[in-house]
Amino acid sequence: MRRVKGFGSGTVGCLAAALLLVTLSACQRDGSGSAANGDGNAQGNGSGDGSGGAATTSPSPGATFLAPGTCSSRGRTVFYQVSCRSERAAALVLSRYDGPQAQGPLCPERTDFVLHISARRPASDKTSRENGDGAVPQGYACMRNLEAPHPGDPGGGGGPRTIVGDCVRPSRQGEVKETACDGSGAHAPQFTVTAAVRTRAACPSDTDLYVQLGGGAPVGCARRL
């Protein structure tokens, strides 16, 4: 898969007292990116529009909010950090990074959606600690649903990345959008990403479209269906 161009982003949350707000970045629907077929460069997009949401918790002093291995509940507008054993647990944190997503590491493959965490320094260092000094840095958490659906799986039609096994369709001149390979999405798939390589020259001879994936193998080789 690749890092997508122009990740979807939600509204900016804030931290008030012990309330930490985060926004949900598109991972449930197909997204957009730039592309060109033939010998052109294609950038598929694995992130969709998603829906705005917020998460709130009161972590213990020095604890990291939405640390890897923790879980969150899921609602239309609010996301809470909860025990993974809770019946309210809906998604698992695969990884967590500080800073803007556009400038940070790629989320793991099969990430279903991304939560963006706003930066804030609490009025009191005794509440909502993130790094032990009371400051909550801007960051993002890569999330995977505990139960299906998993749009970040190969062919799932969503997630913040495009990976081998995903399908895309032309959106407009120079752009493609990811869509479900099984045809269950609003648009039929037209290309499937068959390989991820370092250079175009390494793609199979039957490659019809090059998709920018990012990471160590940034070129996606896509074949027309």
N, C-alpha and C positions, 0 to 999 in steps of 0.2 A: 504494500500500500504506500501511499505517499502522504506527505504533508499537504493539506489542501490550501489553496490560495483563497484568502479572504474567509477566515473562519466566521461562522455565525456567532453573534454575540448578543447577549441579553442586556437588560438594564443593569446599572451599577447599584450594588447593594451598599449597606453601610452597617457600622457596628455601633450599637447604642447599649451602654451598660453591658449585659451579658449576652446580647443578641447579635449573632454574626450572620450577615446576609450574604448569600451567594447567588449568582445567576446561572441559569442553565443554558448551555450552548448546544444548540442543534445537533441532535444525533438521531432523532427518531424518523426524520424524513429525508428524502433525497436532497442533495445539495447541488451547488453549481460551481463551475470553475472554467478555465479557458482551455481550448483544445483546437487542434487542426489535424486532419488526417493526411494520408500520403507521407511525405517526408517532413511534415510539420511537427510542431511540438504540442503535445496535449497535456492539459492539466485537468484531471477529473477532480471532483470535490466530494468528499465523503461526509461533509457536515451539512445538515439541513437547517431549517429555520428554527425548529424547536419551539419551546415556550418558556417565557420568563418564569423564574422560580426563586425561592429564597430558602436558606437553611438556617436554623437557629439551634444553639446549644450553649451549655454552660460547662465547658471543660474544666478539669481540675488544674490548679496552678502548674504551669510548665508543660501541660499536655498539648498535643498538636490536634487541631480541629481537622477532621476528615483525614486522618493519617492512613497510610496503606494498611489494608487489612480490616479497617473499620467499615461500618455500614451506615446507610442513611435510609430514612423513610422517603416516601415520594407522594407528593400531592400536586394539585394544579398550580399552586402558588408558593407553597412553603415546603422546604426540605429540612428534616431534623436528623442530627446524628443520633443513632440509636444502637443498642446492642444487636449484634448479628443474630443473636438467639431470639430477639423480639419478634413477635408476629407482625410488627410494623416494618421490619427490615425489608427493603425492596431492592437495594443496590449495594454492591461491594466496591470499595475504593481499591483500584488496581495500583495506582501510583498517584503521587501528589508532588507538585513542583511550585516553587516560588516564581513570581514574575509573570509577565504577560504570556499567554499561550503562543502568540505569534513569534515570540523571541525565545521560547523555551524548547525543551526536548519533545519529541513526538510522544503521544500516548501509546501504550502497548497495542499491538494488534488485537482485534476483537473488543476494543473499547466500544461500549454502546452509546455513551454520551459523556459530556464534559460539564463539570460545575465550575464556574468562575467565582473566585473568592475575592472580595474587595479588601483593600488595605485600610487599616484603621488603627489608631493608637487609643486605647481606652482611657477614660478620664482617671481611672484608678487602676494601678498595676495589680490589684487584688482580684480583678475580674477578667474573665475571658482571655487568659494568657495563651499565647501561641508559641513564643520562643523563650519563655521564661522571663522576659523583660516587659511584658504587657503589650508589646507591639504585635499586630496581626498583619503580616505582609501580604501584598497582593499575590495571588496564585491561582492554581487550577487543579482540580482533582479529576482523574480519569476513572470513569465509573462503568461497571458492568451489571446489568440486571441480574438478580438472583434467579429469576425465572424467565422463560420465553415471553415475548419475542427478544431476539438478540440481533438488532439491525447491524451491529458491528461485525458479525460473522461473515465469512466469505459468501458473497451473493445475497446478503441480507438487505441490501439497498440503503444502508445508512451508516451511522457511526462517523467519528471525526476524521477517519482516514480511508483511503482507497487502497485495497490490498489485492494480492493475487487471488483470483476466484470471484472478484467483484465484477459487476456489469455496469456499463454506462451507456448513455444515449446522447446524441447531439442535442444541445439546447438552443444555441444560436451560433452565428459565425464565430469560430474560434473557441467555443465553449462546449463542455459536456456536463452531464449530470449523472450521478449514480442512481441506479434503479434496481429493484429486485430481479434477480436472475430467473425466478420462477414465473415471472409475468404477473405477480399479484399486485404490483404497484400500479399507479395511474398511467404509467407509460411503459411500453414494451422495451426490453433491453435490445441493444443493437451491436454492442461489442462486449467482449469478455477479456479481462486482464489475465493473460496466461503465464506471464513470467515477470520477475523484477530483476533487473540487471544494472550494471554500472554505466554502460554506454549503449547507444542505439545499435552499434555494430554487433552487439552480443545478442540482440533479439532474434527470434526465429525468422526464417525467410518469408513466412506467411503472415507477418505482422502487418496490420492495416492502420494502426493508430499507436502513437507513442504518448504515454500518460506520465506526467511528472508525479512521482511518488514521494520524494524526499528520502532522507535516511541514507544508509550505506549503499543501497541499490536504488538510486533515484529514478530510474527509467522503467516505466511499466510498458510491457509489450502487449498490445490488445489486438484481438482477432475479431473480424466481423462474424456475427452469428448467422 
